[in-house]
């Protein structure tokens, strides 16, 4: 299992098929979409076998996602103070 620091854009609207993932997420910014709605820059620490597992999970929970980055990090990586209250919920599967 590899630990990743991941960020993506999504409107995160239930009406557009988005759902709550099992992994903990943070909002780090926002931008306007072409349709006038807001899109969020979301981040997560995710443990997965590979990047394909991550993108498959993002596709399941955020069908409108646009990847910003997927970075391999140390196994004990935790996000900094900008991303508070890390709960170590890093699995792409329901626990």
Secondary structure, 3 states (H helix, E strand, C coil): CEEEEEEEEECCCHHHCCCCCCCCCEEEEEEECCCCCEEEEEEEEEEECCHHHHHHHHHHHCCCCEEEEEEEECCCCCCCCCCCCCCCCCECCCC
